[in-house]
Amino acid sequence: SSLWWTPAACPARYAVETMTEWIQNLMDSMGYLGILLLMVLENIFPPIPSELIMPSAGFAAARGDMSLGMVVLMGTLGSVLGTLPLYYIGRAFGEKRLMDWADRHGKWLTLSGKDIKKADDWFDRHGSKAVLFGRMIPGIRSLLSLPAGMSEMPLPTFLLYSTIGSGLWAGALAGAGFLLGEN
């Protein structure tokens, strides 16, 4: 199947295959700690997708290399730990300073001050539900921590809803990988 394409002809496919290989190598070499580390990074650097990490780990569990329960636990823990840096940045700097920063430097993250404002306004309307359900939505999952911090959501509440939402997401993705591995 690789005869018809080259990395130069299809850079997106090459990037996905390279990232998938890197994720698999990290999990193979570090085991559960690799899952935890990858999920922390996924929340800080959104281009690392949990949609590749957790199904791969679920697949490894189906092969008998890992326990599905530990895969979900490490994925959830890594995801929750990964939310904390952006939460504290949002809390420490506030909406105005983050909007100014995003307008100056956010192009590298495809983020503008207007995006920060919209996220904060949306968060103010939906609060805890935003954290719970937002953890299961690609693209929103990582950025959700900023408005939670900017809105000064209490840390225990933030952690509770982040843990539930992240656990459901990690479980669904790992479960899909496990089912694919069995079949």
C-alpha positions as CSV (number, residue, x, y, z in Angstrom):
1,S,0.0,0.0,0.0
2,S,2.9,2.4,0.4
3,L,3.9,2.1,-3.3
4,W,1.4,4.8,-4.3
5,W,2.4,7.6,-2.0
6,T,5.5,9.3,-0.7
7,P,5.9,11.6,2.3
8,A,6.3,14.6,-0.1
9,A,3.1,13.7,-2.0
10,C,1.0,13.2,1.2
11,P,2.5,15.0,4.2
12,A,-0.6,14.7,6.3
13,R,-0.6,10.9,6.1
14,Y,3.2,10.9,6.8
15,A,2.7,13.1,9.9
16,V,-0.1,10.8,11.3
17,E,2.0,7.6,10.6
18,T,5.1,9.2,12.2
19,M,3.1,10.4,15.3
20,T,1.4,7.0,15.6
21,E,4.8,5.2,15.5
22,W,6.3,7.7,18.1
23,I,3.3,7.1,20.4
24,Q,3.5,3.3,20.0
25,N,7.3,3.3,20.7
26,L,6.8,5.5,23.8
27,M,4.1,3.2,25.2
28,D,6.1,0.0,24.3
29,S,9.2,1.4,26.1
30,M,7.6,3.1,29.1
31,G,4.3,1.1,29.5
32,Y,1.7,2.7,31.7
33,L,4.0,5.6,32.5
34,G,4.2,6.3,28.7
35,I,0.4,6.5,28.6
36,L,0.3,8.9,31.5
37,L,3.1,11.1,30.0
38,L,1.4,11.1,26.5
39,M,-1.9,12.2,28.0
40,V,-0.3,14.9,30.0
41,L,1.4,16.2,26.8
42,E,-1.9,15.8,24.8
43,N,-3.5,18.4,27.1
44,I,-0.7,20.9,26.9
45,F,0.2,20.4,23.2
46,P,-3.1,19.6,21.4
47,P,-1.5,18.3,18.2
48,I,-0.8,15.1,20.2
49,P,-4.2,13.4,19.9
50,S,-5.7,11.2,22.5
51,E,-7.6,9.6,19.6
52,L,-4.3,7.9,18.7
53,I,-3.0,7.3,22.3
54,M,-5.8,5.6,24.0
55,P,-7.0,3.3,21.2
56,S,-3.4,2.1,20.8
57,A,-3.2,1.5,24.5
58,G,-6.5,-0.4,24.4
59,F,-5.2,-2.5,21.6
60,A,-2.1,-3.3,23.6
61,A,-4.5,-4.4,26.5
62,A,-6.4,-6.7,24.0
63,R,-3.0,-8.3,23.1
64,G,-2.5,-9.0,26.8
65,D,0.5,-6.5,27.1
66,M,-1.4,-4.3,29.5
67,S,-4.5,-4.2,31.8
68,L,-7.4,-2.3,30.3
69,G,-8.3,-0.9,33.8
70,M,-4.7,0.4,34.2
71,V,-4.8,1.8,30.7
72,V,-8.0,3.8,31.5
73,L,-6.6,4.8,34.9
74,M,-3.3,6.1,33.5
75,G,-5.1,7.8,30.6
76,T,-7.5,9.6,33.0
77,L,-4.7,10.5,35.5
78,G,-2.5,11.9,32.7
79,S,-5.3,13.9,31.2
80,V,-6.3,15.4,34.5
81,L,-2.6,16.3,35.4
82,G,-2.3,17.8,31.9
83,T,-5.2,20.2,32.6
84,L,-3.4,21.9,35.5
85,P,-0.8,24.0,33.7
86,L,-3.4,25.8,31.6
87,Y,-5.8,26.1,34.5
88,Y,-3.1,27.8,36.6
89,I,-2.1,30.0,33.6
90,G,-5.7,31.1,33.2
91,R,-6.0,31.8,37.0
92,A,-2.7,33.6,37.3
93,F,-2.9,35.9,34.2
94,G,-6.7,36.4,33.7
95,E,-8.7,37.1,30.6
96,K,-7.3,40.5,29.6
97,R,-3.6,39.6,29.7
98,L,-4.2,36.2,28.0
99,M,-6.2,38.0,25.2
100,D,-3.4,40.4,24.7
101,W,-0.8,37.6,24.6
102,A,-2.9,35.6,22.1
103,D,-3.3,38.6,19.8
104,R,0.5,39.0,19.8
105,H,1.8,35.4,19.9
106,G,-1.2,33.1,19.5
107,K,-0.8,32.5,15.7
108,W,1.7,29.7,16.5
109,L,-1.2,28.0,18.4
110,T,-3.9,29.2,16.0
111,L,-5.3,31.2,18.9
112,S,-6.5,34.8,19.0
113,G,-7.7,37.1,21.7
114,K,-11.2,36.7,20.3
115,D,-11.0,32.9,20.8
116,I,-10.0,33.5,24.4
117,K,-12.9,35.9,24.9
118,K,-15.4,33.5,23.3
119,A,-14.2,30.5,25.4
120,D,-14.4,32.5,28.6
121,D,-17.9,33.8,27.8
122,W,-19.1,30.3,26.9
123,F,-17.5,28.9,30.1
124,D,-19.2,31.6,32.2
125,R,-22.6,30.4,30.8
126,H,-22.0,26.7,31.2
127,G,-19.4,26.2,34.0
128,S,-19.3,22.7,35.5
129,K,-21.1,21.2,32.5
130,A,-18.5,22.7,30.2
131,V,-15.7,20.9,32.1
132,L,-17.6,17.6,32.3
133,F,-18.7,17.4,28.7
134,G,-15.9,19.5,27.2
135,R,-13.3,16.9,28.2
136,M,-14.9,14.6,25.6
137,I,-14.8,17.0,22.7
138,P,-11.6,17.1,20.5
139,G,-10.3,20.6,20.1
140,I,-12.1,22.0,23.2
141,R,-10.7,19.5,25.7
142,S,-7.2,21.1,26.0
143,L,-8.3,24.8,25.9
144,L,-11.1,24.4,28.4
145,S,-8.7,24.7,31.3
146,L,-7.8,28.3,30.5
147,P,-11.4,29.7,30.9
148,A,-11.9,27.5,34.0
149,G,-8.8,29.2,35.6
150,M,-9.8,32.7,34.3
151,S,-13.3,32.3,35.8
152,E,-11.7,31.2,39.1
153,M,-13.6,27.9,39.2
154,P,-12.7,26.2,42.5
155,L,-9.9,23.7,41.9
156,P,-11.7,20.8,43.6
157,T,-14.8,21.3,41.4
158,F,-12.5,21.6,38.3
159,L,-10.7,18.4,39.2
160,L,-13.9,16.5,39.9
161,Y,-15.5,17.3,36.6
162,S,-12.3,17.0,34.7
163,T,-11.7,13.5,36.2
164,I,-15.2,12.3,35.3
165,G,-15.1,13.7,31.8
166,S,-11.6,12.5,31.1
167,G,-12.3,9.1,32.5
168,L,-15.3,8.6,30.3
169,W,-13.3,9.8,27.3
170,A,-10.3,7.6,28.1
171,G,-12.5,4.6,28.7
172,A,-14.4,5.0,25.5
173,L,-11.2,5.3,23.4
174,A,-9.4,2.5,25.2
175,G,-12.5,0.4,25.0
176,A,-12.7,1.0,21.2
177,G,-9.0,0.0,20.8
178,F,-9.6,-3.1,23.0
179,L,-12.6,-4.2,20.9
180,L,-10.7,-3.7,17.7
181,G,-7.8,-5.7,19.1
182,E,-10.1,-8.6,20.0
183,N,-11.5,-8.7,16.5
